[in-house]
Structure formats: structure tokens, C-alpha cells
Amino acid sequence: MRFVGFDQSPLQRDWLSGFSLENDDKYTVFPGFCDVHVHFREPGFSYKETIRSGSMAAARGGYTAVCAMPNLNPVPDSLPHLNEELALIRDGASIAVYPYGALTVNEQGRELADMEALAPYVIAFSDDGRGVQDEDMMRRAMRTAKRLGKVVAAHCEDNRLLRGGYIHDGVYAAAHGHAGICSESEWGPIARDLRLVQETGCAYHVCHISCKESVDLIRRAKRAGVDVTCETAPHYLLLDENDLQEDGRFKMNPPLRSRADREALLEGLTDGTIDMIATDHAPHSAEEKSKGLAGSAFGIVGLETAFPLLYTRLVLRGVITLDRLIELLCAAPRARFGIQLGKDATVWDLSAERTVDPRDFLSMGKATPFEGNPVNGECVLTVFDGRAVYRH
């Protein structure tokens, strides 16, 4: 077996010998991947996904650690509310699932959540799914997070600029009569928050960036010494508005942007501006995704397709190296959010060729814009805490 990405890990290869793998010379072993942005929908929306099904899908995708966003019911804005989610995680998770705590009560942006009580039990704080609209509220949240030693992971979206849009405000929207979402609705709040980070000293992470202005702002902030990291998702790196179809599986928030935006994201990936790749795995029911671009819910699934798509479209085509991909999927997210790597590994047959077929997904969500795409790479084994949690 070939080992990639383990230089700085405590992995001892001998513990993998207990998992018999025939013809093991064709397999590649990576550290367990880490996704800092998933939606497992429990409590409150178990008809979309459960902790159990979501963690099984993650294991199949090679992930042994994920961070679950707080747009739930109840929102984890207090310790009693968080305890409901923690109980579900203890009962259903097959890998490490780290919950986010909300920044504000019910993610409404009007009153700070009980961050003090939540801090020992959450990985970071976020109002993901909603942007914090009020500058002073975000300032207070950042100061509190700084005092508690926690990262603020921001969903950057200015509601005043949305104007009923649901795809990118670009050529496809204009040609097909769709309401568009402008890029400034994303980069405007990022610019505001970067200024607040300089003021407060908070550790700041930008979720799912999608446009060239966001890359430029974060690049300049890093050069100025601002404590900022960011993520993008596979769909923003591999697709743009030219790939849109009149189908709900192409609808996500933020939306697929222009080709120039995608090219800027790829540049940010190669020059180190973008620190990590997260899936923003956001499952919905088939009915919720069946209403076209205008009527479908925002969100697609991605845990089971992320690595093979990125390996096929970026590594095999020479855009980035395999080592760099593993850094983006494992080392960087673990380092930023303080997630340790134990006896966690994922074993892949990189020579396997297949087609993305949502009918095979372990996730309850099936909506992916990559349906039918050919990919290289099949996960044959995922080990978490020394035990097999997925075997092909």
C-alpha cells in the first residue's frame, strides 16, 4: 500500500494490517478526511438526513471527522438545545461529529447565543444559513469568541442585495429569465468582517466562498496578517453558470458563479489563499429538490463524491498535486479547528473507474449536479478510531 499525507501524523502502519485487503499493492492510504461544513439535519429535519445516515455517507467518502452546522430545530443556541443534538450524535454517529454553536439566538441576529455555556462543547460558532446582518452584533460575537478561544465561521450574505434571487446574476439568469444573486451579497459582508477581525483579533473563517472578489479580499487580508482562513466547495471549483440546467440539483447557496469566478477560485487554491475544501453537504427530500431552479430548496449533497471528483478533475489533470489535495481535505481543516488525527485512515483504489450514481448514495439526499459524471477512485475502507466504519 502507498501512504500519502501521513508525514506529521501518529499513524503506525501496523495497526492497518488487521484489515485484510487483497492485492493491497494497488491501494492508497490517506489520513481520514475532515469536513468542517456539513448539514446532518438533526434535530428537527430528520426526513432530509439523520446523524446516522450522514455519518455513514461521510465514512463512505473517506471522512472520519465532520463539523455539523447549527441551522437545526432547536438551534443549538443554549446548552439545553445543544444537548439534544449531542444525544443524537452519541446515539447515531459512526465517525467524529463536532457540532457548531449558533452565534445568535435562533440564528435571528438580534441577541447573542449563550456562547459561554456552549463553548466547551462546540467546535466553533456560526449562524450558517443566515448572514449576521448587524455590524455591531457581529462585533460583539467576535469579541466573545475571541475571549472564549473559538473560531467564528461566517456565512457571508447581505440580505439587502438578494432581491429574490436564486442563481448567479449572470449570463444564464439573463438568458433564461431567472432572478439573480449578485456577487456583492457575498463579498460585501466579507469586507466588513475582515475589518472587524482587525479590530477584535478574532479567529475568523469564511464559509463557502464562490466569487473572485472574495478571493482577492482574503488574499489581501492574509498578506496584512489578519487571522482569516476560508473554504470553498467542489462544485464551485468544478462547475460554473455555463453548466447550469433547469433542475434543482444545480441550485445551492451561494450559487454557481461565472467562469472567471471559478478560475479565480482555482488560482486561490493553488496559491494558498483558499485553505481547505468543504462539501457544504446539504441534503433535502426528493420533493424539495424537484421544483426546478426557481422553486427547489437550496443545497446539494457532496460527501460521497468530493474526493473522486477532485482527484479526477484537479489531480489527474495537473491542476494541483495529490499531496495538496490531501492537505486541503485533511491537514488544513484539522489544524484550523483543532481536530486531532488518531487511528483514522481511508483506503482508496485510485485505479477504479465509475460513474456518479445517486441511487448508490448512503446519504438520504440524492441531489448532485455531478450525476452521470465519470470519476476515478473508489473508497474500499475507512477506519475511525481503529475500527472499520465503512468497507466497500
PyMOL commands that set and color helices and strands:
alter all, ss='L'
color gray80, all
select helices_A, chain A and resi 13-18+24-26+51-60+79-92+105-107+115-121+135-148+159-161+171-176+184-200+212-223+234-238+241-243+248-250+259-271+292-295+306-315+322-337+358-360
alter helices_A, ss='H'
color red, helices_A
select strands_A, chain A and resi 2-3+28-31+33-38+63-68+96-99+152-154+167-168+180-181+204-206+228-232+276-277+345-355+374-384+387-391
alter strands_A, ss='S'
color yellow, strands_A
deselect
rebuild
show_as cartoon
